[in-house]
Amino acid sequence: MSELKVTLVKSSIGQCEKMKGRLLGMGLTKREKTVTLKDTPEVRGMIAKVAHLVRVEE
């Protein structure tokens, strides 16, 4: 299964609690932090909800 590199490019300050929870669920706690996640439909859904805050690389 392929993997995705997800980087938090904008802070979660001022975002609603659901978006902060999605970022924490992906392991993104600080700005410019990069995590490697498996490419699953669940992860893709979380990325879609916070797409304006993250950068994704295949």
Beta strands, then each sheet from edge to edge (+ up, - down):
strand 1: 3-8
strand 2: 34-38
strand 3: 54-57
sheet 1: 2+ 1- 3+
end
